[in-house]
Amino acid sequence: MAPLPEQRLTPFLRPFTNVGVDYLGPIDIINARRHEKRYVAVFTCLVTRAVHLEVAYSLSTESCIMAIKRFVCRRGPPADIYSDNGTNFQGASNELKRQMKELNLTCAATFTDTHTKWIFNPPSAPHLGTTGPKR
């Protein structure tokens, strides 16, 4: 068996300091007699393997950022976020970087003070993901 990644072995960290994020869905719901699709952002603590779920209303960058903001408000800011190369994750990462450069405090305040890093898995190696077993 291969050695575990360093971020999974760091002792004495609060839960959800290093997280992996991925999307689940779509899930069909009925809202006021209309059928709609919703997605679930799955945040996994890399040390304790605890799971936090947030509803994402679409696969857009804005919806991804809102799910991350709700996660940060509930669990605290993560040091590292690991994800695949989904367009919503890359868009959220690029949008947060752009807004940090422009000093837009409404959105960038989520990650500016905490120095959160967003780490993407290599595009051709989804099995290297640290968020859980890939099948």
Secondary structure, DSSP 8 states (H G I E B T S, - for coil): -----GGGT--S--TTSEEEEEEEEEEEEEETTEEEEEEEEEEEETTT--EEEEEESSSSHHHHHHHHHHHHHHH---SEEEE---HHHHHHHHHHHHHHHHT-HHHHHHHHTTT-EEEE--TT-GGG-SSS---
